[in-house]
Amino acid sequence: MLVVVLAVTSAFTTDFSKKSNEDGGIIEGHRKLNAEGTECQISNDCSTDFSLTVCKVGNVPAGEQLWGMDENNECTVVLYKP
């Protein structure tokens, strides 16, 4: 019985970890090459997990803000410092 409980617990934990990674985590940040965000260039890793610091080129305060891609393949989604 204990083996079954451990197996179920382990499976649930693994599934929860996958969902947590899909909902947030590290993704590629993009520089906007035009104001509309229709042209973008990959720069460095950012996070989708909310924080008070937006993601910037080189992860330095003076860097240009980086953006994530939306469903229209435009870089308009706010990203955060990992």
Secondary structure, DSSP 8 states (H G I E B T S, - for coil): -HHHHHHHHHHHHHHHHHHHHHHSSEEEEEEESSTTSSSEEEEEEEESS--SSB-BGGG-TTS-B-EEE-TTS-EEEE-B--
